[in-house]
Amino acid sequence: MARVKLAVRRVQVVIDAANTTGELAWFNAAYRAWRIEAKKVGRGMSYADALARDCEKR
């Protein structure tokens, strides 16, 4: 359980940092725009998948 708590804490720190720098807002706006366009042609990607892909690029 301690490992889970530590992992959750690390995720929260990353999310807080992304909110502080505005990076999360940028990602959310970009994902929303992509999702709207993709829906027109029958494509889709979950938020989690899109976030994972973005993290892989770093």
C-alpha positions as CSV (number, residue, x, y, z in Angstrom):
1,M,0.0,0.0,0.0
2,A,2.9,2.3,0.7
3,R,4.1,1.9,-2.9
4,V,0.7,2.8,-4.2
5,K,0.5,5.9,-2.0
6,L,4.0,7.0,-3.2
7,A,3.0,6.5,-6.9
8,V,-0.2,8.5,-6.4
9,R,1.7,11.3,-4.7
10,R,4.2,11.4,-7.7
11,V,1.3,11.6,-10.2
12,Q,-0.3,14.4,-8.2
13,V,3.0,16.3,-8.1
14,V,3.3,16.1,-11.9
15,I,-0.3,17.1,-12.5
16,D,0.1,20.1,-10.1
17,A,3.3,21.2,-11.9
18,A,1.5,20.9,-15.3
19,N,-1.4,23.0,-14.0
20,T,1.1,25.6,-12.6
21,T,2.9,26.0,-15.9
22,G,-0.2,25.9,-18.1
23,E,1.0,22.8,-19.9
24,L,-2.0,20.8,-18.9
25,A,-4.4,23.5,-20.2
26,W,-2.5,23.5,-23.5
27,F,-2.8,19.7,-23.8
28,N,-6.5,19.7,-22.9
29,A,-7.2,22.3,-25.6
30,A,-5.2,20.4,-28.2
31,Y,-6.8,17.1,-27.4
32,R,-10.3,18.6,-27.5
33,A,-9.6,20.2,-31.0
34,W,-8.2,16.9,-32.2
35,R,-11.1,14.9,-30.8
36,I,-13.7,17.2,-32.6
37,E,-11.9,16.8,-35.9
38,A,-11.4,13.0,-35.5
39,K,-15.0,12.5,-34.6
40,K,-16.0,13.9,-38.1
41,V,-14.1,11.0,-39.8
42,G,-15.0,8.3,-37.2
43,R,-11.7,8.2,-35.4
44,G,-11.0,8.4,-31.7
45,M,-8.5,8.1,-28.9
46,S,-9.1,8.1,-25.2
47,Y,-7.7,10.9,-23.1
48,A,-5.4,8.5,-21.3
49,D,-4.0,7.2,-24.6
50,A,-3.4,10.7,-25.9
51,L,-1.7,11.8,-22.6
52,A,0.5,8.6,-22.8
53,R,1.5,9.4,-26.3
54,D,2.4,13.0,-25.4
55,C,4.5,11.7,-22.5
56,E,6.3,9.3,-24.8
57,K,7.5,12.3,-26.9
58,R,9.3,13.9,-23.9
